[in-house]
Amino acid sequence: MKTWPDARKAVHTLLQGFEHGDRVVEAFYILPHDFEKTSLPCANTYVQRGDEGFIDRVTWVAVDIYAAPGESMGIAEAFTSKFGGQPRHVDGVGLLDLVEVDQVPSDVPRPDGVEQTQFVLRVTTRPVF
């Protein structure tokens, strides 16, 4: 029976505690109701889609970074620069054969004074038997 490393959990794990300047990111699978008051900067991770071949699986993991105005793009750019374009072993998850930036960080307009930036990572993994 094949099992696959959990790409979403891997990205979530890498985001949890990610530091950019004096900011530390708190990662969520589901944002708390009052995240904009208590948890900035924070990240929300979710899977957009996936594809499975004979040898590998590709999962597109979307990440939304929420921060005070002027901060989210810098955090997103720093994260994608550090983790994009290379394999990575993630404790508790396993080996990611490749983490690629599929959608570069881009602004998402919001009316409430919290800045949002989104990027998408294409994560390639192989099964663990």
Order of alpha helices (4+ residues) and beta strands (2+ residues): alpha-beta-beta-beta-alpha-beta-beta-alpha-beta-beta-beta
